[in-house]
Amino acid sequence: MSSLPPMALAGESRPPLTRRAKAAIIVQFLLNEGADVPLAALPEALQAELTQQLGRMRYVDRETLNAVVQEFSDELDSVGLSFPGDMAGALSALDGKISHRTAARLRKEAGVRQTGDPWERINALEEERIERLILGESTEVAAVAMSKIDTAKAAKVLARLPGDRARRISYAISMTAGVSPDAVDRIGLSLAAQLDAEPPKAFAKKPDERVGAILNFAASAKRDEVLEGLEETDKAFAEAVRKAIFTFANIPDRLKKLDVPKITRDVPVDVLTAAIAAANGEADLAAAEYLLENMSKRMSGSLREDAAGLTVNAKKGEAAMNQVVAAIRDLVSAGEIELKDPDNDDED
């Protein structure tokens, strides 16, 4: 706003308006008009300067206000294109448009941390990753972190911790009443910095999850053969893969009863009928019965009747079962349902 000639505050005897004063006038004008001015997006130093400037000013005459608003409007009209102005802004603008690897490298080279609320990033992590963060911090820092993440997730993380560690953190939470917001922010930034320092990973999912996803849609004979081989090579990894696998036979152990109607809504009736008709092993029969028992009686009766009179070959039956499993996984990915923990028998 450099084109406006010097103006005085309600009188020619006062000093001309500075750019800072003009900015304060524009902000106050917008606030008076009920506009939502996102001042929090400004650097803290500028927020402080603007607040101090507003505190020093009293009033301006209408002629001055009109001149400042007109100058501001003229400057906006003259702007053809604006850019972020720094590397942090550029990376934020291109978030999701460039590869994660490139963004991470540029942040590291420029010394720019990822913007946004660090606690949102931490809360979005899996329980296992939060557990590792917690175990690497002092009891006091861990207590603050557990207080900032969602209650349900904090409970799951707490359940993963060793008993003594969990008790000490739980007690330390009772001592966090006097922790200042600045301290909480610093802890969040410190934890987020640890995430930024981690080298980028080529695969988002863990190895056992990737193998499990592949075996989900493999023929049952091949799946059993691979698992037997893994048992001989690495028993712990084989057990992790077994937990990651979700097949038609796993439905009673992983799918909640209340979610069965959602499956019947997304899977075509003929596919459900074929999957139920093809169930012949003990585990598959139990899964088919589990689905039938937890859907509407009308639909259950119709499916039982249709499946009883249907002959399905092994290949078509397995394809139908895989389609049911795929529908369940799609609902999980969409966040509409949540599978039960295979290690928690009491969950329903």
Secondary structure, 3 states (H helix, E strand, C coil): CCCCCCCECCCCCCCECCHHHHHHHHHHHHHHCCCCCCHHHCCHHHHHHHHHHHHHCCCCCHHHHHHHHHHHHHHHHHCCCCCCCCHHHHHHHCCCCCCHHHHHHHHHHHCCCCCCCHHHHHHCCCHHHHHHHHHCCCHHHHHHHHHHCCHHHHHHHHHHCCHHHHHHHHHHHCCHHHCCHHHHHHHHHHHHHHHHHCCCCCCCCCHHHHHHHHHHCCCHHHHHHHHHHHHHHCHHHHHHHHHHCCCHHHHHHHCCHHHHHHHHHHCCHHHHHHHHHHCCCHHHHHHHHHHHHCCCHHHHHHHHHHHHCCCCCHHHHHHHHHHHHHHHHHHHHCCCCCCCCCCCCCCC
